[in-house]
Structure formats: C-alpha cells, structure tokens
Amino acid sequence: MKKLKYLIERILTMNFKNFFEVIKKVHVITKKSKFLIFWDIIFCGIFFQAGYSDYLLFAMYDLNYKERKTILTRGVNNEYIKRYNPKEYWHLINNKDEFNALFKNYLNRDYILIHENEYDKFADFVKIHKKFIAKPLAGSCGNGIKKIDGADYKDKKALFYELLENKTTLLEEIAIQHPKMQALHPASINTVRIVTLKNEYDVTSIVAAFVRIGTNGKVVDNFNNDGICAPVNLEKGFITAVAINKKRETFNNHPTTGVALIGYQLPMWDEVKKLVIEASKVVPQLGIIGWDVCIGVDKPFLIEANQFPGHDIYQLPEHRKNNMGVKPIFEEAIHRKK
C-alpha cells in the first residue's frame, strides 16, 4: 500500500519532460528499447519506490531484482525520515543558531550570532578572530558560507552591516583540522559526513560514512559546490574507493593536490565514531542524522548536521561492491537490539 501511495504521489508531481529525457539517456547508454525502459522505470517505482532520477543515478537498468532490492531509493529514504524524524523537531538541527546552542560542547570553536545594534559584540569578536567564517542561519550545500579576512576591511562597521544585509549572521572561529585532513586540500575544511540511526530499541548505529573534500582552492567541501566525496570504511576509517564529483568524474588522486585517495587513513576514527554516537543522544527526538565532522588536531568536533540526509551519495555505481546498495545496512540497524 505504501509503495502504491508513493507511486501515485510521484506520478502526480512528475516532471514528464525530465522523465522522457531520462528514458532517452538510458536508451543511449544501454541501447535498450525506449518502450521497455519506460515500463522498467514504472516497475522500479512500484516495487522499489525509485523515481526516474534514482533509476538513472543508481544505474538500476544494470541491476537484477535482488540487487535492486538493496538500493536505498528516495521513496524508502523518505519513509525512514518520516518514521524517525518528526518534522516538528527539524528546527533543532536545521536552524544553525539552535544547533550551535544545543551542541556547544561539541563544537570546539568560538561563535556569535549578530543582530542590529550589536556592533560592539561583533567588534570584540573580530578583535580576537582576525579571520572567521560567516554563515546564513538556514541553507545547505555550503551556499552563502564565506571566509572573511578582517584585514580586507578597514571599516569594520561597513563589514558588520554587509554581513547583516547578506543575512550571514552566524560568525564562527575558523576550525583547525588535523594535518592529515589538511593535506587532502588545504583551502577547505575537509569533513566527514557520518549518518547515525537510532532505532526503537534506543540503539544507535553508524550506517554511512563519506569524506568530503574541497577542490580548486574553494573554502567549502560540499559535493554540490565542486567538492568530491569518497566512501569510508565504517569500522576502520579508511577511504575504500575512488572519489567522485557531481559530474560523475572519478579520481584515484585528488585533482588539485594529487594526494592518493584509495586506502587513505583518516585520523582518530574511533574518536570520530564515539563523538557522533554521543551527539545523537542530545536530540533523542531525531533518529536519523547526518553529521558533518571536522577531525581536529587533537580531537574531532562537529561542524553542523542534517536532519534529512540525502540518499544520493551512499551507493553510487562507482562505489558499490557487487552491485549492492546500502538498504540492508539500514535495515540491520533498524532491527538491532544491542
């Protein structure tokens, strides 16, 4: 019934132009009949809650029934979020000022929130932190985040009002990362995205982990902002496969720094895992959280988190083993009793 409901909802909101564009693309890739591709996409929608975007993104046209069952599709991911993350609590994570207040003990850096008529507070902050990060209170994918060098602004009041006007009112001390993380790409803080799932038995598991690395001197490491990402072994914390960017280009070595990526060991992995498990207890109202972790010089700490972690980078064909997706990992975590 849930699958049928999802399919009906998707049909009612479907962009049919994009749908038929996907059919054309898959036809070019596979040489299969467009008629058969059309009905195969419908089949995947009915049985696996996969939209046409999932069908193309995860190369479901190359998978058999058993393999398709392992893909965490958009419909299944939405079900998980609906089940474990009640929408009335999303603000705890989504609003960066609330997040920083809740997780102050896990941030390892100074920050302030500025408002009108608070120039003195701002002036005190920039005296201590000559360079800092300015963020909007809402948003994702690194959009709107800027690295500010106070030396570039002789008129600090002008900077203050510029930040207010741009609504980048959350100011943070620049995080300092471990030399091994710095070596990947020095211009950006290269974070680890770790997804935790807390089930009905109050057992929290780590179900996905990816390192995200900036490129071309950019300050942010986000996949949607020219960053690259690569899967990380959940137990040991080393990079297990090629890195990939949003254009689906793959990299054995970092495209800017040349660092060899496959097998690269992230530092302090046990501490990283301990951090996200502990942090998940701060917001027991939310069961699935995507944590962005900076591995610092002497300990890991949180950058931010996501109450609706996407399913898109967990199981790309370039990263899958034996064509298997991550749904079994999530299902195992859901049913764990200890």
C-alpha positions as CSV (number, residue, x, y, z in Angstrom):
1,M,0.0,0.0,0.0
2,K,2.8,2.4,0.9
3,K,4.5,1.6,-2.4
4,L,1.3,2.3,-4.4
5,K,0.8,5.6,-2.5
6,Y,4.3,6.7,-3.2
7,L,3.9,5.8,-6.9
8,I,0.7,7.8,-7.2
9,E,2.2,10.8,-5.4
10,R,5.3,10.7,-7.7
11,I,3.1,10.5,-10.8
12,L,1.0,13.5,-9.7
13,T,4.1,15.6,-9.2
14,M,6.2,14.2,-12.0
15,N,8.1,16.4,-14.5
16,F,7.3,14.4,-17.6
17,K,9.8,16.2,-19.7
18,N,12.6,15.1,-17.4
19,F,11.1,11.6,-17.3
20,F,11.4,11.2,-21.0
21,E,14.8,12.8,-21.0
22,V,15.9,10.0,-18.7
23,I,14.5,7.4,-21.0
24,K,16.5,8.9,-23.9
25,K,19.7,8.9,-21.8
26,V,19.3,5.3,-20.7
27,H,18.5,4.3,-24.3
28,V,21.8,5.8,-25.4
29,I,23.7,4.0,-22.6
30,T,22.0,0.6,-22.9
31,K,20.7,0.5,-26.5
32,K,17.5,-1.0,-25.0
33,S,14.1,-0.2,-26.4
34,K,12.6,3.1,-25.0
35,F,9.3,1.2,-24.6
36,L,11.0,-1.4,-22.3
37,I,12.9,1.3,-20.4
38,F,9.6,3.2,-19.8
39,W,8.0,0.2,-18.3
40,D,11.1,-0.8,-16.3
41,I,11.1,2.6,-14.7
42,I,7.4,2.1,-13.8
43,F,8.3,-1.3,-12.4
44,C,11.0,0.1,-10.2
45,G,8.6,2.8,-9.0
46,I,6.1,0.2,-8.0
47,F,8.4,-2.3,-6.4
48,F,11.3,-0.3,-5.1
49,Q,9.9,3.3,-4.7
50,A,12.5,4.5,-7.2
51,G,11.8,7.6,-9.2
52,Y,13.3,8.1,-12.7
53,S,16.1,10.1,-11.2
54,D,17.0,7.1,-8.9
55,Y,16.8,4.8,-11.9
56,L,19.4,6.8,-13.8
57,L,21.6,7.9,-10.8
58,F,22.0,4.3,-9.4
59,A,22.1,2.7,-12.9
60,M,19.2,0.5,-11.9
61,Y,18.9,-0.6,-15.5
62,D,22.0,-2.7,-14.9
63,L,20.7,-4.4,-11.8
64,N,18.7,-7.5,-11.3
65,Y,15.8,-7.8,-9.0
66,K,17.9,-9.0,-6.0
67,E,20.3,-6.1,-6.4
68,R,17.6,-3.5,-6.9
69,K,16.1,-4.6,-3.5
70,T,19.3,-3.4,-1.8
71,I,19.1,0.2,-3.2
72,L,18.1,2.8,-0.7
73,T,15.8,4.8,-3.1
74,R,14.2,8.2,-2.5
75,G,10.9,6.7,-1.5
76,V,12.5,4.3,1.1
77,N,14.7,7.1,2.4
78,N,11.6,9.4,2.8
79,E,9.9,6.6,4.7
80,Y,12.8,6.3,7.1
81,I,12.9,10.1,7.7
82,K,9.1,10.2,8.2
83,R,9.4,7.3,10.7
84,Y,12.4,8.5,12.7
85,N,12.5,12.3,12.3
86,P,9.2,14.0,13.2
87,K,9.1,17.3,11.3
88,E,8.2,19.4,14.3
89,Y,11.8,18.7,15.6
90,W,13.7,19.5,12.4
91,H,14.4,23.1,13.6
92,L,16.7,21.7,16.3
93,I,19.2,20.8,13.6
94,N,18.1,22.9,10.6
95,N,18.5,26.3,12.4
96,K,22.2,26.8,12.8
97,D,21.8,29.1,15.8
98,E,19.8,26.4,17.7
99,F,22.2,23.7,16.6
100,N,25.2,25.6,17.9
101,A,23.4,26.2,21.2
102,L,22.5,22.6,21.6
103,F,25.9,21.2,20.6
104,K,28.1,23.9,22.1
105,N,30.2,21.3,24.0
106,Y,30.9,19.5,20.7
107,L,31.9,22.5,18.5
108,N,35.4,23.2,19.8
109,R,35.3,26.8,18.4
110,D,34.0,30.2,19.4
111,Y,31.0,31.7,17.6
112,I,28.5,34.6,17.9
113,L,25.1,35.5,16.3
114,I,24.9,39.1,15.4
115,H,21.8,41.3,15.2
116,E,21.1,45.0,14.6
117,N,22.5,47.3,17.3
118,E,25.1,44.7,18.3
119,Y,28.2,46.2,16.7
120,D,30.1,46.1,20.0
121,K,29.7,42.4,20.3
122,F,30.9,42.0,16.7
123,A,33.9,44.3,17.2
124,D,35.0,42.3,20.2
125,F,34.7,39.1,18.2
126,V,36.8,40.3,15.2
127,K,39.5,41.7,17.5
128,I,40.1,38.1,18.7
129,H,39.4,36.3,15.4
130,K,41.0,38.3,12.6
131,K,39.7,35.7,10.1
132,F,36.4,33.9,10.6
133,I,33.6,32.0,8.8
134,A,30.2,33.8,8.1
135,K,27.2,31.6,7.6
136,P,23.5,32.1,6.9
137,L,21.2,30.6,9.6
138,A,19.5,28.4,7.1
139,G,20.6,26.7,3.9
140,S,22.6,23.7,2.8
141,C,25.3,22.6,0.4
142,G,27.7,25.3,1.6
143,N,25.6,28.0,-0.1
144,G,26.2,31.5,1.4
145,I,29.2,30.5,3.5
146,K,32.1,32.9,3.3
147,K,35.6,33.0,4.8
148,I,36.2,36.6,5.9
149,D,39.6,38.2,6.5
150,G,39.1,41.3,8.6
151,A,42.3,42.8,7.2
152,D,40.4,43.3,3.9
153,Y,38.0,45.7,5.6
154,K,39.4,48.9,7.1
155,D,35.8,50.0,8.0
156,K,34.6,47.2,10.4
157,K,31.2,48.8,10.6
158,A,30.8,48.5,6.9
159,L,31.6,44.8,7.2
160,F,29.1,44.5,10.1
161,Y,26.3,45.9,8.0
162,E,27.3,43.9,4.9
163,L,27.0,40.7,6.9
164,L,23.6,41.8,8.2
165,E,22.4,42.7,4.7
166,N,23.6,39.3,3.3
167,K,22.0,37.5,6.3
168,T,25.3,35.8,7.1
169,T,24.8,36.5,10.8
170,L,26.4,33.4,12.3
171,L,30.1,34.0,12.8
172,E,32.4,31.2,13.7
173,E,36.1,30.9,14.6
174,I,37.9,29.1,11.7
175,A,38.2,25.4,12.5
176,I,41.7,23.9,12.6
177,Q,41.9,20.4,11.1
178,H,44.3,17.6,11.6
179,P,47.4,17.7,9.3
180,K,46.3,14.5,7.6
181,M,42.9,16.2,6.7
182,Q,44.7,19.4,5.8
183,A,47.0,17.5,3.4
184,L,44.0,16.4,1.3
185,H,43.1,20.0,0.3
186,P,44.5,22.9,2.5
187,A,42.0,25.6,1.4
188,S,38.9,23.8,2.8
189,I,37.9,22.1,6.0
190,N,37.5,18.6,4.7
191,T,34.8,17.0,6.7
192,V,33.4,13.5,7.2
193,R,29.7,13.0,6.7
194,I,28.5,10.3,9.0
195,V,24.9,9.1,9.2
196,T,23.6,7.7,12.5
197,L,20.4,5.8,13.0
198,K,18.8,5.4,16.4
199,N,16.1,2.7,16.4
200,E,13.1,1.9,18.6
201,Y,15.3,-0.1,20.9
202,D,17.4,3.1,21.6
203,V,20.4,1.5,19.8
204,T,22.4,3.9,17.7
205,S,24.4,2.6,14.7
206,I,26.6,4.3,12.1
207,V,25.1,3.4,8.7
208,A,27.1,5.5,6.3
209,A,30.3,7.5,6.2
210,F,31.9,9.6,3.4
211,V,34.8,12.0,3.4
212,R,34.1,15.3,1.6
213,I,37.0,17.2,0.2
214,G,37.2,20.7,-1.4
215,T,38.9,21.3,-4.8
216,N,40.4,24.2,-6.7
217,G,41.1,26.3,-3.7
218,K,37.5,26.6,-2.6
219,V,36.7,27.1,1.0
220,V,33.8,24.6,1.2
221,D,33.9,20.9,0.6
222,N,30.3,20.2,-0.4
223,F,29.5,17.8,-3.2
224,N,27.1,20.4,-4.7
225,N,29.8,23.1,-4.6
226,D,32.5,21.4,-6.8
227,G,33.7,19.2,-3.9
228,I,34.5,15.5,-4.2
229,C,33.4,12.6,-2.0
230,A,34.6,9.1,-1.3
231,P,33.2,6.3,0.9
232,V,34.9,5.5,4.2
233,N,35.1,2.1,5.8
234,L,32.7,2.2,8.8
235,E,34.9,0.1,11.1
236,K,38.4,1.3,10.4
237,G,38.0,4.7,8.8
238,F,40.0,4.5,5.5
239,I,38.9,5.5,2.0
240,T,37.6,2.5,0.2
241,A,37.1,3.6,-3.4
242,V,37.6,6.4,-5.9
243,A,36.4,9.9,-5.2
244,I,33.7,11.3,-7.4
245,N,32.3,14.8,-8.1
246,K,28.8,15.8,-9.2
247,K,29.7,15.5,-12.9
248,R,30.4,11.8,-12.1
249,E,34.1,12.2,-12.8
250,T,36.2,9.8,-10.7
251,F,39.6,10.4,-9.1
252,N,42.2,8.0,-7.7
253,N,44.2,11.0,-6.7
254,H,42.9,14.4,-5.5
255,P,42.5,16.6,-8.7
256,T,44.1,19.6,-7.0
257,T,46.7,18.3,-4.6
258,G,47.5,14.9,-6.2
259,V,47.1,13.0,-2.9
260,A,46.4,9.3,-3.4
261,L,42.9,8.7,-2.0
262,I,42.1,5.0,-2.0
263,G,43.3,3.5,1.3
264,Y,43.9,6.9,2.8
265,Q,43.5,6.5,6.6
266,L,41.5,9.2,8.4
267,P,43.0,10.0,11.8
268,M,41.3,9.3,15.2
269,W,38.5,7.2,13.7
270,D,37.5,5.6,17.0
271,E,37.1,9.1,18.5
272,V,35.0,10.2,15.5
273,K,32.6,7.3,15.9
274,K,32.3,8.0,19.7
275,L,31.6,11.7,19.0
276,V,28.6,11.1,16.7
277,I,27.1,8.4,18.9
278,E,27.3,10.7,21.9
279,A,26.0,13.7,19.9
280,S,23.0,11.7,18.8
281,K,21.8,11.5,22.4
282,V,21.5,15.3,22.6
283,V,18.5,15.2,20.3
284,P,16.6,12.0,21.1
285,Q,13.6,13.3,19.1
286,L,15.5,12.7,15.9
287,G,16.6,9.2,14.9
288,I,18.5,9.7,11.6
289,I,21.1,12.4,11.5
290,G,23.8,13.2,9.0
291,W,26.8,14.7,11.0
292,D,29.5,16.8,9.4
293,V,32.6,16.2,11.5
294,C,35.9,18.0,11.4
295,I,38.8,16.0,12.6
296,G,40.8,18.5,14.6
297,V,44.5,18.5,15.7
298,D,43.8,16.7,18.9
299,K,40.1,15.7,18.7
300,P,37.1,15.5,16.3
301,F,34.3,18.0,16.6
302,L,31.0,19.0,14.9
303,I,30.7,21.5,12.1
304,E,26.9,21.0,11.5
305,A,24.3,18.3,11.0
306,N,21.4,17.5,8.7
307,Q,18.0,16.2,9.8
308,F,17.2,15.0,6.2
309,P,20.4,13.4,5.0
310,G,20.2,12.7,1.3
311,H,20.4,9.2,-0.1
312,D,22.2,10.1,-3.3
313,I,25.9,9.6,-2.5
314,Y,25.5,6.4,-0.4
315,Q,25.5,3.8,-3.2
316,L,26.7,5.2,-6.5
317,P,27.7,2.6,-9.0
318,E,31.3,3.8,-8.8
319,H,31.3,2.9,-5.1
320,R,29.1,-0.2,-4.8
321,K,30.5,-3.6,-4.2
322,N,28.9,-6.5,-6.1
323,N,26.2,-4.0,-7.2
324,M,24.8,-4.0,-3.7
325,G,23.2,-0.9,-2.2
326,V,23.1,0.2,1.5
327,K,19.5,-0.6,2.3
328,P,20.5,-3.8,4.1
329,I,22.8,-1.8,6.4
330,F,19.9,0.5,7.3
331,E,17.5,-2.4,7.9
332,E,20.1,-4.2,10.1
333,A,20.4,-1.0,12.2
334,I,16.7,-0.7,12.5
335,H,16.3,-4.2,13.9
336,R,19.4,-4.2,16.2
337,K,18.6,-4.8,19.9
338,K,22.0,-4.2,21.3
